[in-house]
Amino acid sequence: KPTFTIYGEGDIAMYLNGNQIFNIALGNEEYITIDIEKMEAYKDNISILKNRLVTGNYDNFILKTGSNTIEFTGKVSGFEISNYSRWI
């Protein structure tokens, strides 16, 4: 399962394949990292936990085979995804 970082401000909703997965109350934090595997939200390499800023069900983040879409509502200025690999 991937780890991703969202850059932005305010309230952000994250959608996977058209279904809302998370609501993120980012406020003025600038960014947040969400580790789906560990079910943790943090800033600065897990030194500052930010779980209270994220609501939603981590188990609902399921990437299907083939193409997936990730969309946001709110003020998002950037998005990074890592720790994601597939075997053929």
Buried (B, 14 or more C-beta within 10 A) or exposed (E): BBBBBBBBBEBBBBBBEEEEBBBBBBEEBEBBBBBBEEBBBBBEEEEEEBEEBBEBEBEEBEBEEEEEEBEBEBEBEEBEEEEEEEEE
